Amino acid sequence: MGWSTEQDGAGTQGVRDAQEGSGAGTAGERGGEPARPPVALSPSRASDFMQCPLLYRFRVIDRLPEKPSPAAARGTVVHAVLERLFDAPAAARTAAGARAMVPGEWERLLAKRPELAELFADDPGGERLAAWLAEAEALVERWFTLEDPQRLEPADRELYVETELASGLRLRGFIDRVDVAPTGEVRIVDYKTGKAPRPEFAEGALFQMKFYALVIWRLRGVVPRRLQLVYLGSGEVRTYDPGEADLRAVERKLLALWEAIRLATETGDWRPRPTKLCGWCDHRAHCPEFGGTPPVYPLPVARAGD
Protein backbone atom coordinates (compact mmCIF):
# COMPACT_ATOMS: atom_id res chain seq x y z
CA MET A 1 0.00 0.00 0.00
CA GLY A 2 2.93 2.43 -0.33
CA TRP A 3 2.84 3.96 3.15
CA SER A 4 4.50 7.37 3.10
CA THR A 5 4.45 9.62 6.11
CA GLU A 6 6.31 12.30 8.00
CA GLN A 7 8.40 11.40 11.01
CA ASP A 8 7.69 12.37 14.55
CA GLY A 9 9.65 11.27 17.57
CA ALA A 10 7.80 10.24 20.72
CA GLY A 11 8.13 9.25 24.32
CA THR A 12 10.10 6.73 26.32
CA GLN A 13 9.10 3.63 28.23
CA GLY A 14 9.43 5.54 31.49
CA VAL A 15 6.92 8.09 30.29
CA ARG A 16 4.66 5.28 29.11
CA ASP A 17 4.68 3.65 32.53
CA ALA A 18 3.91 6.92 34.27
CA GLN A 19 1.14 8.07 31.97
CA GLU A 20 -0.63 4.76 31.52
CA GLY A 21 -1.27 4.61 35.26
CA SER A 22 -4.51 5.89 36.65
CA GLY A 23 -3.00 8.55 38.86
CA ALA A 24 -3.94 6.58 41.97
CA GLY A 25 -1.69 4.97 44.54
CA THR A 26 -0.85 4.84 48.22
CA ALA A 27 0.39 7.93 49.99
CA GLY A 28 3.81 6.43 50.63
CA GLU A 29 4.31 5.37 47.03
CA ARG A 30 3.16 8.76 45.69
CA GLY A 31 5.45 10.97 47.73
CA GLY A 32 2.90 11.73 50.47
CA GLU A 33 0.01 12.44 48.11
CA PRO A 34 -3.33 10.92 49.15
CA ALA A 35 -4.71 8.03 47.14
CA ARG A 36 -7.16 9.01 44.40
CA PRO A 37 -9.76 7.07 42.45
CA PRO A 38 -8.85 6.02 38.90
CA VAL A 39 -9.23 8.85 36.42
CA ALA A 40 -8.64 7.14 33.05
CA LEU A 41 -8.45 3.79 31.35
CA SER A 42 -5.61 2.36 29.27
CA PRO A 43 -5.59 -0.95 27.36
CA SER A 44 -3.32 -2.54 29.96
CA ARG A 45 -5.46 -1.53 32.89
CA ALA A 46 -8.67 -2.52 31.12
CA SER A 47 -7.13 -5.94 30.51
CA ASP A 48 -6.09 -6.16 34.17
CA PHE A 49 -9.66 -5.56 35.33
CA MET A 50 -11.08 -8.09 32.88
CA GLN A 51 -8.50 -10.64 34.01
CA CYS A 52 -8.94 -10.00 37.75
CA PRO A 53 -10.52 -6.97 39.47
CA LEU A 54 -8.27 -7.48 42.51
CA LEU A 55 -5.18 -7.36 40.29
CA TYR A 56 -6.42 -4.03 38.94
CA ARG A 57 -6.79 -2.74 42.49
CA PHE A 58 -3.29 -3.90 43.47
CA ARG A 59 -1.76 -2.17 40.46
CA VAL A 60 -3.86 1.00 40.23
CA ILE A 61 -5.17 1.77 43.72
CA ASP A 62 -2.52 0.22 45.98
CA ARG A 63 0.37 0.49 43.50
CA LEU A 64 2.01 -2.61 44.94
CA PRO A 65 5.55 -3.16 43.67
CA GLU A 66 6.23 -5.95 41.20
CA LYS A 67 9.45 -7.79 40.52
CA PRO A 68 11.37 -6.82 37.40
CA SER A 69 10.83 -9.29 34.59
CA PRO A 70 13.56 -10.29 32.11
CA ALA A 71 10.93 -10.71 29.39
CA ALA A 72 9.37 -7.29 30.03
CA ALA A 73 12.78 -5.59 30.13
CA ARG A 74 13.78 -7.30 26.89
CA GLY A 75 10.54 -6.11 25.30
CA THR A 76 11.28 -2.54 26.38
CA VAL A 77 14.77 -2.70 24.83
CA VAL A 78 13.46 -4.15 21.57
CA HIS A 79 10.70 -1.53 21.35
CA ALA A 80 13.28 1.21 21.92
CA VAL A 81 15.46 -0.09 19.09
CA LEU A 82 12.53 -0.31 16.68
CA GLU A 83 11.45 3.20 17.63
CA ARG A 84 14.87 4.87 17.31
CA LEU A 85 15.87 2.98 14.19
CA PHE A 86 13.70 5.40 12.21
CA ASP A 87 15.84 8.32 13.37
CA ALA A 88 18.39 7.14 10.78
CA PRO A 89 18.05 7.76 7.03
CA ALA A 90 16.21 4.98 5.20
CA ALA A 91 19.33 3.49 3.63
CA ALA A 92 20.99 3.16 7.04
CA ARG A 93 18.18 1.11 8.58
CA THR A 94 19.85 -2.28 8.43
CA ALA A 95 19.53 -5.43 10.49
CA ALA A 96 23.19 -5.25 11.52
CA GLY A 97 22.82 -1.65 12.61
CA ALA A 98 19.68 -2.44 14.59
CA ARG A 99 21.36 -5.35 16.37
CA ALA A 100 24.24 -3.08 17.31
CA MET A 101 21.79 -0.72 19.02
CA VAL A 102 20.63 -3.33 21.55
CA PRO A 103 23.45 -3.05 24.16
CA GLY A 104 23.21 0.74 24.13
CA GLU A 105 19.44 0.69 24.61
CA TRP A 106 19.89 -1.69 27.54
CA GLU A 107 22.33 0.75 29.12
CA ARG A 108 19.88 3.63 28.55
CA LEU A 109 17.10 1.64 30.19
CA LEU A 110 19.35 0.67 33.11
CA ALA A 111 20.23 4.33 33.69
CA LYS A 112 16.53 5.18 33.93
CA ARG A 113 15.59 2.14 35.97
CA PRO A 114 18.63 1.04 38.01
CA GLU A 115 16.52 -1.54 39.85
CA LEU A 116 16.66 -3.67 36.70
CA ALA A 117 20.29 -4.47 37.56
CA GLU A 118 18.94 -7.06 40.00
CA LEU A 119 17.84 -9.16 37.03
CA PHE A 120 21.47 -10.17 36.59
CA ALA A 121 22.74 -9.73 40.14
CA ASP A 122 23.60 -13.46 40.31
CA ASP A 123 25.47 -13.36 37.01
CA PRO A 124 29.00 -12.19 37.92
CA GLY A 125 30.51 -13.55 34.72
CA GLY A 126 27.90 -11.92 32.54
CA GLU A 127 26.91 -15.14 30.74
CA ARG A 128 23.19 -14.75 31.39
CA LEU A 129 23.25 -11.09 30.42
CA ALA A 130 25.05 -11.95 27.18
CA ALA A 131 22.45 -14.60 26.35
CA TRP A 132 19.64 -12.19 27.19
CA LEU A 133 21.09 -9.50 24.93
CA ALA A 134 21.53 -12.08 22.16
CA GLU A 135 17.84 -12.98 22.45
CA ALA A 136 16.91 -9.29 22.11
CA GLU A 137 19.19 -8.96 19.08
CA ALA A 138 17.56 -12.00 17.47
CA LEU A 139 14.10 -10.49 17.94
CA VAL A 140 15.23 -7.23 16.37
CA GLU A 141 16.78 -9.06 13.43
CA ARG A 142 13.65 -11.13 12.89
CA TRP A 143 11.64 -7.95 12.44
CA PHE A 144 13.55 -7.32 9.21
CA THR A 145 12.06 -10.52 7.78
CA LEU A 146 8.55 -9.18 8.46
CA GLU A 147 8.79 -5.50 7.48
CA ASP A 148 11.20 -3.37 5.47
CA PRO A 149 12.06 -0.20 7.41
CA GLN A 150 13.75 1.28 4.34
CA ARG A 151 10.30 1.55 2.75
CA LEU A 152 8.56 2.97 5.83
CA GLU A 153 8.36 6.49 7.22
CA PRO A 154 6.10 6.28 10.26
CA ALA A 155 3.89 9.24 11.03
CA ASP A 156 4.30 8.56 14.75
CA ARG A 157 6.34 6.31 16.99
CA GLU A 158 5.54 5.64 20.64
CA LEU A 159 2.59 7.99 20.23
CA TYR A 160 0.81 8.99 23.42
CA VAL A 161 -2.90 9.41 22.77
CA GLU A 162 -5.68 10.55 25.06
CA THR A 163 -9.30 11.42 24.48
CA GLU A 164 -12.46 11.93 26.49
CA LEU A 165 -15.63 10.22 25.37
CA ALA A 166 -19.04 11.90 25.49
CA SER A 167 -19.69 9.94 28.70
CA GLY A 168 -16.69 11.62 30.37
CA LEU A 169 -14.55 8.48 30.30
CA ARG A 170 -10.92 9.29 29.48
CA LEU A 171 -9.02 6.79 27.36
CA ARG A 172 -5.27 6.91 26.95
CA GLY A 173 -2.28 4.84 25.99
CA PHE A 174 0.81 4.54 23.81
CA ILE A 175 0.78 3.28 20.22
CA ASP A 176 4.00 1.70 18.98
CA ARG A 177 3.67 3.02 15.44
CA VAL A 178 1.19 4.87 13.25
CA ASP A 179 1.57 4.78 9.47
CA VAL A 180 -0.39 7.07 7.16
CA ALA A 181 -0.71 6.38 3.43
CA PRO A 182 -0.62 9.20 0.86
CA THR A 183 -4.38 8.65 0.51
CA GLY A 184 -4.84 9.32 4.23
CA GLU A 185 -5.50 5.74 5.33
CA VAL A 186 -4.20 5.00 8.82
CA ARG A 187 -2.49 1.81 9.97
CA ILE A 188 -1.83 1.14 13.65
CA VAL A 189 1.12 -1.18 14.32
CA ASP A 190 1.99 -2.92 17.57
CA TYR A 191 5.15 -4.95 18.20
CA LYS A 192 4.90 -8.08 20.34
CA THR A 193 8.10 -9.77 21.46
CA GLY A 194 6.31 -13.00 22.31
CA LYS A 195 4.79 -15.61 20.05
CA ALA A 196 1.46 -15.21 18.31
CA PRO A 197 -1.32 -16.75 20.40
CA ARG A 198 -3.59 -19.50 19.17
CA PRO A 199 -6.78 -18.12 17.60
CA GLU A 200 -8.86 -18.83 20.70
CA PHE A 201 -6.54 -16.60 22.75
CA ALA A 202 -6.05 -13.81 20.21
CA GLU A 203 -8.90 -11.59 21.38
CA GLY A 204 -6.85 -9.89 24.11
CA ALA A 205 -4.29 -8.42 21.72
CA LEU A 206 -7.01 -7.47 19.24
CA PHE A 207 -8.95 -5.72 22.01
CA GLN A 208 -5.89 -3.57 22.70
CA MET A 209 -5.65 -2.62 19.04
CA LYS A 210 -9.35 -1.82 18.79
CA PHE A 211 -8.94 0.37 21.89
CA TYR A 212 -6.26 2.38 20.08
CA ALA A 213 -8.37 2.49 16.92
CA LEU A 214 -11.28 3.90 18.92
CA VAL A 215 -9.07 6.62 20.39
CA ILE A 216 -7.67 7.55 16.96
CA TRP A 217 -11.20 7.65 15.55
CA ARG A 218 -12.40 9.96 18.29
CA LEU A 219 -9.33 12.17 18.03
CA ARG A 220 -8.98 12.40 14.25
CA GLY A 221 -12.39 11.43 12.92
CA VAL A 222 -10.86 8.62 10.86
CA VAL A 223 -11.41 4.90 11.41
CA PRO A 224 -7.99 3.24 10.98
CA ARG A 225 -7.88 1.16 7.83
CA ARG A 226 -5.78 -1.59 9.35
CA LEU A 227 -4.61 -2.89 12.72
CA GLN A 228 -1.35 -4.81 12.51
CA LEU A 229 0.23 -7.00 15.17
CA VAL A 230 3.87 -7.96 14.57
CA TYR A 231 4.84 -11.01 16.62
CA LEU A 232 8.63 -11.13 16.76
CA GLY A 233 8.75 -14.28 18.87
CA SER A 234 7.19 -16.43 16.17
CA GLY A 235 7.82 -14.26 13.12
CA GLU A 236 4.18 -13.64 12.27
CA VAL A 237 2.14 -10.63 11.21
CA ARG A 238 -1.58 -10.58 11.93
CA THR A 239 -3.93 -7.91 10.64
CA TYR A 240 -7.49 -6.82 11.20
CA ASP A 241 -9.50 -4.20 9.33
CA PRO A 242 -11.98 -2.59 11.75
CA GLY A 243 -15.23 -0.83 10.98
CA GLU A 244 -17.30 1.69 12.89
CA ALA A 245 -19.48 -1.10 14.28
CA ASP A 246 -16.37 -2.76 15.79
CA LEU A 247 -15.29 0.44 17.47
CA ARG A 248 -18.76 1.29 18.77
CA ALA A 249 -18.88 -2.19 20.33
CA VAL A 250 -15.50 -1.59 21.99
CA GLU A 251 -16.75 1.75 23.30
CA ARG A 252 -19.79 0.10 24.86
CA LYS A 253 -17.55 -2.53 26.44
CA LEU A 254 -15.24 0.10 27.88
CA LEU A 255 -18.15 2.06 29.33
CA ALA A 256 -19.42 -1.09 31.04
CA LEU A 257 -15.92 -1.81 32.36
CA TRP A 258 -15.57 1.72 33.67
CA GLU A 259 -18.93 1.49 35.44
CA ALA A 260 -17.79 -1.73 37.11
CA ILE A 261 -14.51 -0.07 38.13
CA ARG A 262 -16.40 2.93 39.48
CA LEU A 263 -18.65 0.68 41.57
CA ALA A 264 -15.70 -1.32 42.93
CA THR A 265 -13.86 1.91 43.75
CA GLU A 266 -16.80 3.26 45.73
CA THR A 267 -17.57 0.03 47.59
CA GLY A 268 -14.04 -1.29 47.99
CA ASP A 269 -15.30 -4.64 46.70
CA TRP A 270 -12.56 -5.94 44.38
CA ARG A 271 -13.18 -9.63 43.74
CA PRO A 272 -10.30 -11.92 42.81
CA ARG A 273 -10.82 -14.00 39.67
CA PRO A 274 -8.62 -17.09 39.86
CA THR A 275 -7.19 -18.36 36.57
CA LYS A 276 -4.11 -20.22 35.39
CA LEU A 277 -2.40 -16.82 35.20
CA CYS A 278 -2.35 -16.64 39.00
CA GLY A 279 0.83 -18.69 38.94
CA TRP A 280 2.67 -15.70 37.44
CA CYS A 281 1.14 -13.05 39.73
CA ASP A 282 3.46 -11.13 42.07
CA HIS A 283 0.64 -10.42 44.53
CA ARG A 284 -0.37 -13.85 45.79
CA ALA A 285 0.85 -12.95 49.30
CA HIS A 286 -1.88 -10.29 49.38
CA CYS A 287 -4.58 -12.35 47.64
CA PRO A 288 -7.34 -14.09 49.65
CA GLU A 289 -7.35 -16.92 47.11
CA PHE A 290 -3.87 -17.83 48.38
CA GLY A 291 -4.47 -17.12 52.06
CA GLY A 292 -3.24 -13.53 51.88
CA THR A 293 -4.74 -10.28 53.11
CA PRO A 294 -4.98 -7.21 50.86
CA PRO A 295 -3.60 -3.91 52.20
CA VAL A 296 -5.99 -1.62 54.05
CA TYR A 297 -8.12 0.02 51.40
CA PRO A 298 -6.81 3.58 51.00
CA LEU A 299 -10.00 5.16 49.59
CA PRO A 300 -13.25 6.01 51.36
CA VAL A 301 -15.96 3.39 51.06
CA ALA A 302 -19.60 4.28 50.47
CA ARG A 303 -21.98 3.02 53.12
CA ALA A 304 -25.03 0.97 52.18
CA GLY A 305 -27.84 3.28 51.14
CA ASP A 306 -25.51 6.24 50.36
C-alpha positions as CSV (number, residue, x, y, z in Angstrom):
1,M,0.0,0.0,0.0
2,G,2.9,2.4,-0.3
3,W,2.8,4.0,3.1
4,S,4.5,7.4,3.1
5,T,4.4,9.6,6.1
6,E,6.3,12.3,8.0
7,Q,8.4,11.4,11.0
8,D,7.7,12.4,14.6
9,G,9.6,11.3,17.6
10,A,7.8,10.2,20.7
11,G,8.1,9.3,24.3
12,T,10.1,6.7,26.3
13,Q,9.1,3.6,28.2
14,G,9.4,5.5,31.5
15,V,6.9,8.1,30.3
16,R,4.7,5.3,29.1
17,D,4.7,3.7,32.5
18,A,3.9,6.9,34.3
19,Q,1.1,8.1,32.0
20,E,-0.6,4.8,31.5
21,G,-1.3,4.6,35.3
22,S,-4.5,5.9,36.6
23,G,-3.0,8.5,38.9
24,A,-3.9,6.6,42.0
25,G,-1.7,5.0,44.5
26,T,-0.9,4.8,48.2
27,A,0.4,7.9,50.0
28,G,3.8,6.4,50.6
29,E,4.3,5.4,47.0
30,R,3.2,8.8,45.7
31,G,5.4,11.0,47.7
32,G,2.9,11.7,50.5
33,E,0.0,12.4,48.1
34,P,-3.3,10.9,49.2
35,A,-4.7,8.0,47.1
36,R,-7.2,9.0,44.4
37,P,-9.8,7.1,42.4
38,P,-8.9,6.0,38.9
39,V,-9.2,8.8,36.4
40,A,-8.6,7.1,33.1
41,L,-8.4,3.8,31.3
42,S,-5.6,2.4,29.3
43,P,-5.6,-1.0,27.4
44,S,-3.3,-2.5,30.0
45,R,-5.5,-1.5,32.9
46,A,-8.7,-2.5,31.1
47,S,-7.1,-5.9,30.5
48,D,-6.1,-6.2,34.2
49,F,-9.7,-5.6,35.3
50,M,-11.1,-8.1,32.9
51,Q,-8.5,-10.6,34.0
52,C,-8.9,-10.0,37.7
53,P,-10.5,-7.0,39.5
54,L,-8.3,-7.5,42.5
55,L,-5.2,-7.4,40.3
56,Y,-6.4,-4.0,38.9
57,R,-6.8,-2.7,42.5
58,F,-3.3,-3.9,43.5
59,R,-1.8,-2.2,40.5
60,V,-3.9,1.0,40.2
61,I,-5.2,1.8,43.7
62,D,-2.5,0.2,46.0
63,R,0.4,0.5,43.5
64,L,2.0,-2.6,44.9
65,P,5.6,-3.2,43.7
66,E,6.2,-5.9,41.2
67,K,9.5,-7.8,40.5
68,P,11.4,-6.8,37.4
69,S,10.8,-9.3,34.6
70,P,13.6,-10.3,32.1
71,A,10.9,-10.7,29.4
72,A,9.4,-7.3,30.0
73,A,12.8,-5.6,30.1
74,R,13.8,-7.3,26.9
75,G,10.5,-6.1,25.3
76,T,11.3,-2.5,26.4
77,V,14.8,-2.7,24.8
78,V,13.5,-4.2,21.6
79,H,10.7,-1.5,21.4
80,A,13.3,1.2,21.9
81,V,15.5,-0.1,19.1
82,L,12.5,-0.3,16.7
83,E,11.5,3.2,17.6
84,R,14.9,4.9,17.3
85,L,15.9,3.0,14.2
86,F,13.7,5.4,12.2
87,D,15.8,8.3,13.4
88,A,18.4,7.1,10.8
89,P,18.1,7.8,7.0
90,A,16.2,5.0,5.2
91,A,19.3,3.5,3.6
92,A,21.0,3.2,7.0
93,R,18.2,1.1,8.6
94,T,19.9,-2.3,8.4
95,A,19.5,-5.4,10.5
96,A,23.2,-5.3,11.5
97,G,22.8,-1.7,12.6
98,A,19.7,-2.4,14.6
99,R,21.4,-5.4,16.4
100,A,24.2,-3.1,17.3
101,M,21.8,-0.7,19.0
102,V,20.6,-3.3,21.5
103,P,23.4,-3.1,24.2
104,G,23.2,0.7,24.1
105,E,19.4,0.7,24.6
106,W,19.9,-1.7,27.5
107,E,22.3,0.8,29.1
108,R,19.9,3.6,28.6
109,L,17.1,1.6,30.2
110,L,19.4,0.7,33.1
111,A,20.2,4.3,33.7
112,K,16.5,5.2,33.9
113,R,15.6,2.1,36.0
114,P,18.6,1.0,38.0
115,E,16.5,-1.5,39.8
116,L,16.7,-3.7,36.7
117,A,20.3,-4.5,37.6
118,E,18.9,-7.1,40.0
119,L,17.8,-9.2,37.0
120,F,21.5,-10.2,36.6
121,A,22.7,-9.7,40.1
122,D,23.6,-13.5,40.3
123,D,25.5,-13.4,37.0
124,P,29.0,-12.2,37.9
125,G,30.5,-13.6,34.7
126,G,27.9,-11.9,32.5
127,E,26.9,-15.1,30.7
128,R,23.2,-14.8,31.4
129,L,23.3,-11.1,30.4
130,A,25.1,-11.9,27.2
131,A,22.4,-14.6,26.4
132,W,19.6,-12.2,27.2
133,L,21.1,-9.5,24.9
134,A,21.5,-12.1,22.2
135,E,17.8,-13.0,22.5
136,A,16.9,-9.3,22.1
137,E,19.2,-9.0,19.1
138,A,17.6,-12.0,17.5
139,L,14.1,-10.5,17.9
140,V,15.2,-7.2,16.4
141,E,16.8,-9.1,13.4
142,R,13.6,-11.1,12.9
143,W,11.6,-7.9,12.4
144,F,13.5,-7.3,9.2
145,T,12.1,-10.5,7.8
146,L,8.5,-9.2,8.5
147,E,8.8,-5.5,7.5
148,D,11.2,-3.4,5.5
149,P,12.1,-0.2,7.4
150,Q,13.7,1.3,4.3
151,R,10.3,1.6,2.8
152,L,8.6,3.0,5.8
153,E,8.4,6.5,7.2
154,P,6.1,6.3,10.3
155,A,3.9,9.2,11.0
156,D,4.3,8.6,14.7
157,R,6.3,6.3,17.0
158,E,5.5,5.6,20.6
159,L,2.6,8.0,20.2
160,Y,0.8,9.0,23.4
161,V,-2.9,9.4,22.8
162,E,-5.7,10.6,25.1
163,T,-9.3,11.4,24.5
164,E,-12.5,11.9,26.5
165,L,-15.6,10.2,25.4
166,A,-19.0,11.9,25.5
167,S,-19.7,9.9,28.7
168,G,-16.7,11.6,30.4
169,L,-14.5,8.5,30.3
170,R,-10.9,9.3,29.5
171,L,-9.0,6.8,27.4
172,R,-5.3,6.9,26.9
173,G,-2.3,4.8,26.0
174,F,0.8,4.5,23.8
175,I,0.8,3.3,20.2
176,D,4.0,1.7,19.0
177,R,3.7,3.0,15.4
178,V,1.2,4.9,13.3
179,D,1.6,4.8,9.5
180,V,-0.4,7.1,7.2
181,A,-0.7,6.4,3.4
182,P,-0.6,9.2,0.9
183,T,-4.4,8.7,0.5
184,G,-4.8,9.3,4.2
185,E,-5.5,5.7,5.3
186,V,-4.2,5.0,8.8
187,R,-2.5,1.8,10.0
188,I,-1.8,1.1,13.7
189,V,1.1,-1.2,14.3
190,D,2.0,-2.9,17.6
191,Y,5.2,-4.9,18.2
192,K,4.9,-8.1,20.3
193,T,8.1,-9.8,21.5
194,G,6.3,-13.0,22.3
195,K,4.8,-15.6,20.0
196,A,1.5,-15.2,18.3
197,P,-1.3,-16.8,20.4
198,R,-3.6,-19.5,19.2
199,P,-6.8,-18.1,17.6
200,E,-8.9,-18.8,20.7
201,F,-6.5,-16.6,22.7
202,A,-6.1,-13.8,20.2
203,E,-8.9,-11.6,21.4
204,G,-6.9,-9.9,24.1
205,A,-4.3,-8.4,21.7
206,L,-7.0,-7.5,19.2
207,F,-9.0,-5.7,22.0
208,Q,-5.9,-3.6,22.7
209,M,-5.6,-2.6,19.0
210,K,-9.4,-1.8,18.8
211,F,-8.9,0.4,21.9
212,Y,-6.3,2.4,20.1
213,A,-8.4,2.5,16.9
214,L,-11.3,3.9,18.9
215,V,-9.1,6.6,20.4
216,I,-7.7,7.6,17.0
217,W,-11.2,7.6,15.5
218,R,-12.4,10.0,18.3
219,L,-9.3,12.2,18.0
220,R,-9.0,12.4,14.3
221,G,-12.4,11.4,12.9
222,V,-10.9,8.6,10.9
223,V,-11.4,4.9,11.4
224,P,-8.0,3.2,11.0
225,R,-7.9,1.2,7.8
226,R,-5.8,-1.6,9.4
227,L,-4.6,-2.9,12.7
228,Q,-1.3,-4.8,12.5
229,L,0.2,-7.0,15.2
230,V,3.9,-8.0,14.6
231,Y,4.8,-11.0,16.6
232,L,8.6,-11.1,16.8
233,G,8.8,-14.3,18.9
234,S,7.2,-16.4,16.2
235,G,7.8,-14.3,13.1
236,E,4.2,-13.6,12.3
237,V,2.1,-10.6,11.2
238,R,-1.6,-10.6,11.9
239,T,-3.9,-7.9,10.6
240,Y,-7.5,-6.8,11.2
241,D,-9.5,-4.2,9.3
242,P,-12.0,-2.6,11.8
243,G,-15.2,-0.8,11.0
244,E,-17.3,1.7,12.9
245,A,-19.5,-1.1,14.3
246,D,-16.4,-2.8,15.8
247,L,-15.3,0.4,17.5
248,R,-18.8,1.3,18.8
249,A,-18.9,-2.2,20.3
250,V,-15.5,-1.6,22.0
251,E,-16.8,1.7,23.3
252,R,-19.8,0.1,24.9
253,K,-17.5,-2.5,26.4
254,L,-15.2,0.1,27.9
255,L,-18.2,2.1,29.3
256,A,-19.4,-1.1,31.0
257,L,-15.9,-1.8,32.4
258,W,-15.6,1.7,33.7
259,E,-18.9,1.5,35.4
260,A,-17.8,-1.7,37.1
261,I,-14.5,-0.1,38.1
262,R,-16.4,2.9,39.5
263,L,-18.7,0.7,41.6
264,A,-15.7,-1.3,42.9
265,T,-13.9,1.9,43.7
266,E,-16.8,3.3,45.7
267,T,-17.6,0.0,47.6
268,G,-14.0,-1.3,48.0
269,D,-15.3,-4.6,46.7
270,W,-12.6,-5.9,44.4
271,R,-13.2,-9.6,43.7
272,P,-10.3,-11.9,42.8
273,R,-10.8,-14.0,39.7
274,P,-8.6,-17.1,39.9
275,T,-7.2,-18.4,36.6
276,K,-4.1,-20.2,35.4
277,L,-2.4,-16.8,35.2
278,C,-2.4,-16.6,39.0
279,G,0.8,-18.7,38.9
280,W,2.7,-15.7,37.4
281,C,1.1,-13.1,39.7
282,D,3.5,-11.1,42.1
283,H,0.6,-10.4,44.5
284,R,-0.4,-13.9,45.8
285,A,0.9,-13.0,49.3
286,H,-1.9,-10.3,49.4
287,C,-4.6,-12.3,47.6
288,P,-7.3,-14.1,49.7
289,E,-7.3,-16.9,47.1
290,F,-3.9,-17.8,48.4
291,G,-4.5,-17.1,52.1
292,G,-3.2,-13.5,51.9
293,T,-4.7,-10.3,53.1
294,P,-5.0,-7.2,50.9
295,P,-3.6,-3.9,52.2
296,V,-6.0,-1.6,54.0
297,Y,-8.1,0.0,51.4
298,P,-6.8,3.6,51.0
299,L,-10.0,5.2,49.6
300,P,-13.3,6.0,51.4
301,V,-16.0,3.4,51.1
302,A,-19.6,4.3,50.5
303,R,-22.0,3.0,53.1
304,A,-25.0,1.0,52.2
305,G,-27.8,3.3,51.1
306,D,-25.5,6.2,50.4
